[in-house]
Amino acid sequence: MSMLPRLLPRTFYDLVVEVAIVRPGPIQGGMVHPYLLARERARRELPLKLEKPELEKALKRTLGVPIFQEQVMQIAIEAAGFSPGRADELRRSMAAWKRKGGVHRFRDELVGGMQAKDYSPEFANAIFQQMLGFGEYGFPESHAYSFALLAYASAWLKRHEPAIFLQALLNAQPMGFYSPSQLVQDARRHGVQVLPVDVCHSHWLCTLEAPLQTLRGVEQPQPAVRLGLNRVARLGKAAALRIEERAAQSPWADVADLAIRAGLDKADMEALAAADALRSLAGHRRQQMWDAAAQTALPPIFAQVPIHETPLELPPAREGEEIMFDYAATGLSLRRHPLALLRPKLASHGLKTAAELRQMSPGQKVRACGIVTVRQRPPTAKGTLFITLEDETGVINLVVWAQTFARWQTPLLVSRLLAVEGVWQTSTAPQLNAEVHEAKHVHTQSEKAPAAHHLVVMRARDMTRWLGRFAQVGLSSRDFH
């Protein structure tokens, strides 16, 4: 995501490049920064920089920087005198990621061939280093096209049909990088109405419901997304499908009618009550749990006979308990975010929200706190750890350098609620200060370049104890390290 405001894609081919350039090959081959600089040159309408004009055919489409395996083959042929067959052997060696004896055996032939054609040793060795990067995982251009098409289609759906997009992602779970809770929260921040699981309305899968509503920036009115019975923990699919089928025949009269007609046992009923899915029939969750517990197995002769008892009225649970049970039973909540309940305490310790951080100036020292949703420590990052925090206003991206990680490793890796102190920073496209005089167009002070925001961590502290029982339900992170 941080690459988007730096690359500023404007065409489909920009997406093709973006898909390919964030892979280990281009990163380790040192292609990312040169490409961003070349893109800034192009944006300023500066001439394309090439070592020799004969490389234009191979490198013009990626602004003079080799991004794809096919370009490496072209360079080997045009600049080093490789035959097409020999160039294909080079490509195969790059595709055999991390196998011994791969790209290295072509070094002398490639560098020597380029120098024989009057390429500088520095340029020849730089090209070879980029080829070594491809040995760590580089994309063929055709693969990048396919991924870019998926990325564009997904972005188009999220932008123009956000309700359908959310419904589809929820129905495809488990999958991907983001949890159902994160998907729902993002959709709601963008105005999509999400309705709770309800035995009177929900199907097995998530569905779309009227009324349509107008969302800011979206041309077509959007339906609401009704959470499906598949979100209910410990409820089997067979039981859920019986609920869906019987509800379509006639509405439920009460909880007992649901249990009898859908053939639900006590465990099914308690699972539904825990998920707050009986609200239309029984009221608040405590009342649902009481009514569900009353649905005990009866002798066959009484199996279809409703029982009439004087109802017991229980007081509703407090908000925090309701939110905690939401996460435990469905993995998400449509009530307030857990940190909204802690906000007064967090604010008293000077811990900013994600929304407040977005108003900060770069370079400011700040303190923040959030629920850890993602940890990433890719091999190409030289020990850097990336963490995503979530609060009631959005997400906070953390960057933890290797030396900081070594000092604060325990809280960084085990916390569910993490407080950090560090420097607020922004990343934009690289600037070409030395060549501004050549440009036909430069930024004016009134123009504001898009930026990626992140907090560079200096100190970290595990605040999980503040979550209380929340720490034990549905707040686990997705870790990739």
C-alpha positions as CSV (number, residue, x, y, z in Angstrom):
1,M,0.0,0.0,0.0
2,S,2.9,2.4,0.7
3,M,4.0,2.1,-2.9
4,L,0.7,3.5,-4.3
5,P,1.3,7.1,-3.4
6,R,4.9,6.8,-4.6
7,L,4.1,5.2,-7.9
8,L,0.9,7.1,-8.6
9,P,-0.5,4.6,-11.2
10,R,-2.5,6.3,-13.9
11,T,-2.7,3.5,-16.6
12,F,-3.3,-0.2,-16.5
13,Y,0.4,-0.8,-17.3
14,D,1.3,1.1,-14.2
15,L,-0.5,-1.6,-12.2
16,V,1.4,-4.3,-14.1
17,V,4.7,-2.7,-13.1
18,E,3.5,-2.2,-9.5
19,V,2.5,-5.8,-9.2
20,A,6.0,-6.9,-10.3
21,I,8.2,-4.3,-8.6
22,V,7.1,-5.2,-5.0
23,R,8.5,-8.7,-5.4
24,P,11.8,-9.9,-3.8
25,G,13.6,-9.9,-7.1
26,P,13.3,-6.2,-8.0
27,I,13.7,-5.2,-4.4
28,Q,17.0,-7.2,-3.9
29,G,18.1,-6.2,-7.4
30,G,17.9,-2.5,-6.5
31,M,15.3,-1.7,-9.1
32,V,12.6,0.0,-7.0
33,H,14.3,3.4,-6.3
34,P,15.7,3.8,-9.8
35,Y,12.3,3.1,-11.3
36,L,10.6,5.6,-9.0
37,L,13.1,8.2,-10.0
38,A,12.6,7.4,-13.7
39,R,8.9,7.7,-13.2
40,E,9.3,11.1,-11.6
41,R,11.4,12.1,-14.6
42,A,8.6,10.9,-16.9
43,R,6.0,12.8,-14.9
44,R,8.1,16.0,-15.3
45,E,8.5,15.2,-19.1
46,L,12.2,14.8,-18.9
47,P,13.9,12.6,-21.5
48,L,14.3,8.9,-20.9
49,K,17.7,7.9,-19.6
50,L,19.3,4.9,-21.3
51,E,22.9,3.7,-21.4
52,K,22.6,3.2,-25.2
53,P,19.8,3.8,-27.7
54,E,19.7,0.1,-28.6
55,L,18.2,-0.6,-25.2
56,E,15.1,1.4,-25.9
57,K,13.2,-1.6,-27.4
58,A,13.8,-3.6,-24.2
59,L,13.5,-0.9,-21.5
60,K,11.4,2.0,-22.8
61,R,8.1,0.6,-21.4
62,T,9.6,0.4,-17.9
63,L,11.4,3.8,-18.2
64,G,14.9,2.3,-18.6
65,V,14.8,-0.1,-15.6
66,P,14.5,-3.9,-16.1
67,I,11.5,-5.1,-14.2
68,F,10.5,-8.4,-16.0
69,Q,12.3,-11.6,-16.9
70,E,11.6,-11.0,-20.6
71,Q,13.5,-7.7,-20.5
72,V,16.5,-9.4,-19.1
73,M,16.5,-11.8,-22.1
74,Q,16.3,-8.8,-24.4
75,I,19.2,-7.1,-22.7
76,A,21.3,-10.2,-22.9
77,I,20.6,-10.4,-26.7
78,E,21.0,-6.7,-27.5
79,A,23.8,-5.7,-25.1
80,A,25.8,-8.9,-24.5
81,G,25.4,-10.7,-27.8
82,F,23.6,-13.7,-26.4
83,S,21.7,-16.0,-28.9
84,P,18.0,-16.4,-28.3
85,G,18.6,-19.9,-27.0
86,R,21.3,-18.8,-24.6
87,A,19.1,-16.0,-23.4
88,D,16.3,-18.5,-22.7
89,E,18.8,-20.5,-20.6
90,L,19.5,-17.3,-18.6
91,R,15.7,-16.9,-18.1
92,R,15.4,-20.4,-16.9
93,S,18.2,-20.0,-14.4
94,M,16.4,-16.9,-13.0
95,A,13.1,-18.9,-12.8
96,A,14.9,-21.6,-10.7
97,W,14.7,-19.5,-7.6
98,K,17.5,-20.0,-5.1
99,R,18.8,-23.1,-6.8
100,K,22.6,-23.4,-6.7
101,G,24.6,-22.7,-9.8
102,G,21.9,-20.5,-11.4
103,V,22.5,-17.0,-12.6
104,H,26.1,-16.8,-11.3
105,R,27.4,-19.0,-14.1
106,F,26.4,-16.4,-16.7
107,R,28.2,-13.5,-15.0
108,D,31.5,-13.5,-17.0
109,E,29.7,-14.1,-20.3
110,L,27.2,-11.4,-19.7
111,V,29.5,-8.7,-18.2
112,G,32.2,-9.5,-20.8
113,G,29.8,-9.4,-23.6
114,M,28.5,-6.0,-22.6
115,Q,31.9,-4.6,-22.2
116,A,32.9,-5.9,-25.6
117,K,30.0,-3.8,-26.9
118,D,31.4,-0.7,-25.1
119,Y,29.1,-0.8,-22.1
120,S,30.7,0.5,-19.0
121,P,31.8,-2.0,-16.3
122,E,29.6,-0.2,-13.8
123,F,26.5,-0.5,-16.0
124,A,27.3,-4.2,-16.9
125,N,27.7,-5.1,-13.2
126,A,24.6,-3.3,-12.2
127,I,22.6,-5.2,-14.8
128,F,24.0,-8.5,-13.5
129,Q,23.1,-7.5,-9.9
130,Q,19.6,-6.9,-11.0
131,M,19.5,-10.3,-12.7
132,L,20.7,-11.8,-9.4
133,G,17.7,-10.2,-7.8
134,F,15.4,-12.1,-10.2
135,G,16.9,-15.3,-8.8
136,E,15.2,-14.4,-5.6
137,Y,11.7,-14.3,-7.3
138,G,11.0,-12.1,-10.3
139,F,7.8,-11.9,-12.3
140,P,7.4,-12.7,-16.0
141,E,5.5,-9.8,-17.6
142,S,2.6,-12.1,-18.5
143,H,2.1,-13.1,-14.9
144,A,2.1,-9.4,-13.8
145,Y,-0.6,-8.6,-16.4
146,S,-2.8,-11.3,-14.9
147,F,-2.3,-10.1,-11.4
148,A,-2.8,-6.5,-12.4
149,L,-6.1,-7.4,-14.0
150,L,-7.3,-9.0,-10.7
151,A,-6.1,-5.9,-8.8
152,Y,-7.9,-3.5,-11.2
153,A,-11.1,-5.5,-11.1
154,S,-11.0,-5.7,-7.3
155,A,-10.4,-2.0,-7.0
156,W,-13.2,-1.2,-9.4
157,L,-15.6,-3.3,-7.4
158,K,-14.6,-1.7,-4.1
159,R,-14.9,1.7,-5.6
160,H,-18.2,1.3,-7.5
161,E,-20.0,-1.6,-5.9
162,P,-18.7,-1.7,-2.3
163,A,-21.6,-3.7,-0.9
164,I,-21.2,-6.5,-3.4
165,F,-17.5,-6.4,-2.9
166,L,-17.8,-6.9,0.8
167,Q,-20.4,-9.6,0.4
168,A,-18.2,-11.5,-2.0
169,L,-15.1,-11.3,0.2
170,L,-17.0,-12.4,3.3
171,N,-18.5,-15.4,1.4
172,A,-15.1,-16.4,0.2
173,Q,-13.6,-16.7,3.8
174,P,-11.2,-17.9,5.0
175,M,-8.9,-16.1,2.6
176,G,-6.4,-13.4,2.1
177,F,-4.7,-10.8,4.1
178,Y,-7.6,-9.1,5.9
179,S,-9.9,-10.7,8.5
180,P,-13.7,-10.4,8.3
181,S,-13.6,-7.9,11.1
182,Q,-11.2,-5.6,9.2
183,L,-13.2,-6.0,6.0
184,V,-16.5,-5.1,7.7
185,Q,-15.0,-2.1,9.5
186,D,-13.4,-0.7,6.3
187,A,-16.7,-1.1,4.5
188,R,-18.7,0.7,7.3
189,R,-16.2,3.5,7.3
190,H,-17.0,4.0,3.6
191,G,-20.7,4.1,4.4
192,V,-21.8,0.5,3.6
193,Q,-24.6,-0.7,5.9
194,V,-23.9,-4.1,7.5
195,L,-26.7,-5.9,9.2
196,P,-26.3,-8.5,11.9
197,V,-26.9,-12.2,11.8
198,D,-30.6,-12.9,12.3
199,V,-32.5,-16.2,12.0
200,C,-35.5,-14.3,10.6
201,H,-33.4,-12.8,7.7
202,S,-30.1,-14.5,7.3
203,H,-29.2,-17.2,4.8
204,W,-26.2,-19.5,5.1
205,L,-24.1,-17.0,3.1
206,C,-24.1,-13.2,3.4
207,T,-26.7,-11.6,1.3
208,L,-27.8,-8.2,0.0
209,E,-30.9,-6.4,1.3
210,A,-33.0,-3.4,0.7
211,P,-33.3,-0.5,1.2
212,L,-30.8,1.0,-1.2
213,Q,-28.9,4.0,0.1
214,T,-26.7,6.6,-1.5
215,L,-23.1,6.7,-0.5
216,R,-20.8,9.6,-1.0
217,G,-18.7,9.2,-4.2
218,V,-20.5,6.1,-5.4
219,E,-22.8,6.5,-8.4
220,Q,-25.2,3.6,-7.8
221,P,-27.3,3.3,-4.6
222,Q,-26.0,0.5,-2.5
223,P,-27.8,-2.3,-0.7
224,A,-27.1,-3.4,2.9
225,V,-25.0,-6.5,3.5
226,R,-26.7,-9.0,5.8
227,L,-24.3,-11.3,7.6
228,G,-24.9,-14.9,7.0
229,L,-25.4,-17.8,9.4
230,N,-21.9,-19.0,8.4
231,R,-20.5,-16.3,10.7
232,V,-21.9,-18.1,13.7
233,A,-19.3,-20.2,15.5
234,R,-20.2,-23.8,16.3
235,L,-23.3,-23.8,14.1
236,G,-23.2,-26.5,11.5
237,K,-24.1,-25.9,7.9
238,A,-26.8,-28.5,7.9
239,A,-28.6,-26.8,10.8
240,A,-28.2,-23.4,9.1
241,L,-29.6,-24.6,5.8
242,R,-32.7,-26.0,7.7
243,I,-33.2,-22.6,9.2
244,E,-32.9,-20.9,5.8
245,E,-35.4,-23.4,4.2
246,R,-38.0,-23.3,7.0
247,A,-37.9,-19.5,7.4
248,A,-38.7,-19.2,3.6
249,Q,-41.8,-21.3,4.2
250,S,-43.2,-19.1,7.0
251,P,-41.9,-16.7,9.7
252,W,-40.9,-18.0,13.1
253,A,-43.5,-17.5,15.8
254,D,-40.9,-17.6,18.6
255,V,-37.7,-19.4,19.8
256,A,-39.6,-22.6,20.5
257,D,-41.1,-22.6,17.0
258,L,-37.6,-22.1,15.5
259,A,-36.1,-25.0,17.5
260,I,-39.0,-27.4,16.6
261,R,-39.4,-26.6,12.9
262,A,-35.7,-26.4,12.1
263,G,-34.9,-29.4,14.2
264,L,-32.3,-27.6,16.3
265,D,-30.7,-29.0,19.4
266,K,-29.6,-27.2,22.5
267,A,-26.1,-26.6,21.2
268,D,-27.4,-25.1,17.9
269,M,-29.7,-22.8,19.9
270,E,-27.0,-21.7,22.2
271,A,-24.6,-21.0,19.3
272,L,-27.3,-18.8,17.7
273,A,-28.0,-17.0,21.0
274,A,-24.3,-16.4,21.6
275,A,-24.1,-14.7,18.2
276,D,-27.1,-12.5,19.0
277,A,-28.9,-14.1,16.1
278,L,-32.2,-14.6,18.0
279,R,-32.7,-10.9,18.8
280,S,-35.8,-10.7,16.6
281,L,-37.5,-13.5,18.6
282,A,-36.1,-13.1,22.1
283,G,-34.7,-9.6,22.6
284,H,-31.3,-9.0,24.1
285,R,-28.5,-11.6,24.2
286,R,-29.0,-12.6,27.9
287,Q,-32.6,-13.3,27.2
288,Q,-31.7,-15.2,24.1
289,M,-29.3,-17.4,26.1
290,W,-32.0,-18.1,28.7
291,D,-34.6,-19.0,26.0
292,A,-32.1,-21.2,24.1
293,A,-31.1,-23.1,27.2
294,A,-34.8,-23.9,27.8
295,Q,-34.9,-25.8,24.5
296,T,-34.0,-29.2,26.0
297,A,-34.6,-32.5,24.2
298,L,-38.0,-33.9,24.9
299,P,-39.4,-37.5,24.6
300,P,-40.5,-38.2,21.0
301,I,-44.2,-37.9,21.9
302,F,-43.7,-34.3,22.9
303,A,-41.2,-33.4,20.2
304,Q,-43.6,-31.2,18.2
305,V,-45.4,-29.8,21.2
306,P,-44.7,-26.2,22.2
307,I,-44.2,-25.4,25.9
308,H,-45.9,-22.4,27.4
309,E,-44.2,-20.9,30.5
310,T,-44.3,-17.5,32.1
311,P,-41.2,-15.8,30.6
312,L,-38.4,-14.7,32.9
313,E,-37.2,-11.1,32.1
314,L,-33.4,-10.7,32.5
315,P,-31.5,-7.4,32.4
316,P,-29.4,-6.7,29.3
317,A,-25.7,-7.0,29.4
318,R,-23.4,-4.0,29.4
319,E,-22.0,-2.7,26.2
320,G,-18.5,-4.1,26.7
321,E,-19.8,-7.6,27.4
322,E,-22.0,-7.4,24.3
323,I,-19.0,-6.5,22.1
324,M,-16.8,-9.2,23.6
325,F,-19.5,-11.9,22.9
326,D,-19.8,-10.5,19.3
327,Y,-16.1,-11.2,18.7
328,A,-16.2,-14.6,20.4
329,A,-19.3,-15.8,18.5
330,T,-18.8,-14.2,15.0
331,G,-15.2,-12.8,14.9
332,L,-16.5,-9.2,14.5
333,S,-18.8,-6.7,16.0
334,L,-21.2,-4.1,14.5
335,R,-21.2,-2.3,17.8
336,R,-18.5,0.2,18.8
337,H,-14.9,-0.8,18.4
338,P,-13.3,-2.2,21.6
339,L,-10.9,0.7,21.8
340,A,-13.8,3.2,21.8
341,L,-14.5,1.9,25.3
342,L,-10.9,2.5,26.3
343,R,-10.5,5.9,24.6
344,P,-10.7,8.0,27.8
345,K,-8.0,6.0,29.4
346,L,-5.8,5.9,26.3
347,A,-6.2,9.7,25.8
348,S,-5.2,10.3,29.4
349,H,-1.9,8.6,28.6
350,G,-1.4,10.8,25.5
351,L,-2.1,8.0,23.0
352,K,-3.4,9.3,19.8
353,T,-6.0,7.8,17.5
354,A,-5.3,6.9,13.8
355,A,-7.5,9.9,12.8
356,E,-5.5,12.3,15.0
357,L,-2.2,11.0,13.6
358,R,-3.3,11.8,10.1
359,Q,-3.4,15.5,11.1
360,M,0.1,15.4,12.4
361,S,3.1,17.0,10.6
362,P,5.9,14.7,9.5
363,G,8.8,14.5,12.0
364,Q,6.6,14.9,15.1
365,K,7.2,12.6,18.0
366,V,3.9,10.8,18.8
367,R,2.4,8.1,20.9
368,A,-0.3,5.7,19.7
369,C,-2.0,2.5,20.7
370,G,-4.1,-0.1,18.8
371,I,-5.0,-3.7,18.5
372,V,-2.4,-5.6,16.4
373,T,-4.0,-7.0,13.3
374,V,-0.9,-7.8,11.1
375,R,2.8,-8.4,11.6
376,Q,5.1,-8.8,8.6
377,R,8.9,-9.3,8.5
378,P,9.8,-10.1,4.9
379,P,13.2,-11.5,4.2
380,T,13.9,-8.6,1.8
381,A,13.4,-6.0,4.5
382,K,16.7,-6.6,6.2
383,G,15.2,-7.3,9.6
384,T,12.6,-4.5,9.5
385,L,9.2,-5.4,11.1
386,F,6.0,-3.9,9.8
387,I,2.9,-3.9,12.1
388,T,-0.6,-2.7,11.5
389,L,-2.6,-1.4,14.4
390,E,-6.3,-0.8,14.4
391,D,-8.5,1.5,16.5
392,E,-12.0,2.9,16.3
393,T,-10.9,5.5,13.7
394,G,-8.8,3.4,11.3
395,V,-5.4,1.8,11.0
396,I,-1.8,2.8,11.9
397,N,1.1,1.5,10.0
398,L,4.2,0.9,12.1
399,V,7.8,0.6,10.8
400,V,10.2,-1.1,13.3
401,W,13.9,-1.0,12.3
402,A,16.1,-4.0,13.1
403,Q,17.9,-2.4,16.0
404,T,14.6,-1.3,17.6
405,F,13.1,-4.7,17.1
406,A,16.1,-6.3,18.9
407,R,15.4,-4.1,22.0
408,W,11.6,-4.3,22.1
409,Q,11.1,-7.8,20.6
410,T,8.8,-9.2,23.3
411,P,6.1,-6.5,23.3
412,L,6.3,-6.2,19.5
413,L,5.7,-9.9,18.9
414,V,3.3,-10.9,21.7
415,S,1.1,-7.9,22.3
416,R,-2.5,-7.9,21.3
417,L,-2.9,-4.3,22.4
418,L,0.3,-2.4,21.6
419,A,1.4,1.1,22.7
420,V,4.2,2.7,20.8
421,E,6.2,5.9,20.8
422,G,8.0,7.1,17.7
423,V,8.3,9.6,14.8
424,W,5.4,10.2,12.4
425,Q,6.6,10.1,8.8
426,T,5.3,10.4,5.3
427,S,6.6,8.8,2.1
428,T,6.1,10.4,-1.3
429,A,7.6,9.9,-4.7
430,P,11.3,10.7,-4.9
431,Q,12.2,14.1,-6.0
432,L,14.7,15.2,-8.7
433,N,16.1,18.3,-7.2
434,A,19.2,18.4,-9.5
435,E,17.2,18.3,-12.7
436,V,14.2,20.5,-11.9
437,H,15.5,23.1,-14.4
438,E,15.1,20.6,-17.2
439,A,11.4,19.9,-16.5
440,K,8.5,21.2,-18.4
441,H,6.4,20.8,-15.3
442,V,7.2,20.9,-11.7
443,H,5.1,20.9,-8.5
444,T,4.0,24.3,-7.3
445,Q,3.6,24.8,-3.6
446,S,-0.2,24.6,-3.9
447,E,0.1,21.0,-5.2
448,K,0.1,18.3,-2.5
449,A,1.6,15.0,-3.5
450,P,-0.1,11.9,-2.2
451,A,1.8,10.3,0.7
452,A,1.9,7.1,2.7
453,H,1.9,7.7,6.4
454,H,3.6,5.5,9.0
455,L,5.0,5.7,12.5
456,V,8.7,4.8,12.9
457,V,8.8,3.0,16.3
458,M,11.3,4.0,19.0
459,R,9.7,2.3,22.0
460,A,7.0,-0.3,22.5
461,R,4.9,-1.5,25.4
462,D,2.5,-4.4,25.8
463,M,-0.9,-3.0,27.0
464,T,-2.9,-6.2,26.5
465,R,-3.9,-6.2,30.2
466,W,-6.1,-3.2,29.4
467,L,-8.3,-5.4,27.2
468,G,-9.3,-7.6,30.0
469,R,-11.4,-10.5,28.7
470,F,-11.3,-9.0,25.2
471,A,-7.8,-10.3,24.9
472,Q,-9.1,-13.9,24.9
473,V,-11.7,-13.5,22.1
474,G,-11.3,-13.0,18.4
475,L,-8.5,-10.3,18.5
476,S,-5.6,-12.4,17.2
477,S,-3.3,-11.0,14.5
478,R,-2.2,-12.4,11.2
479,D,1.5,-12.8,11.4
480,F,3.8,-13.3,8.4
481,H,7.4,-13.6,9.7
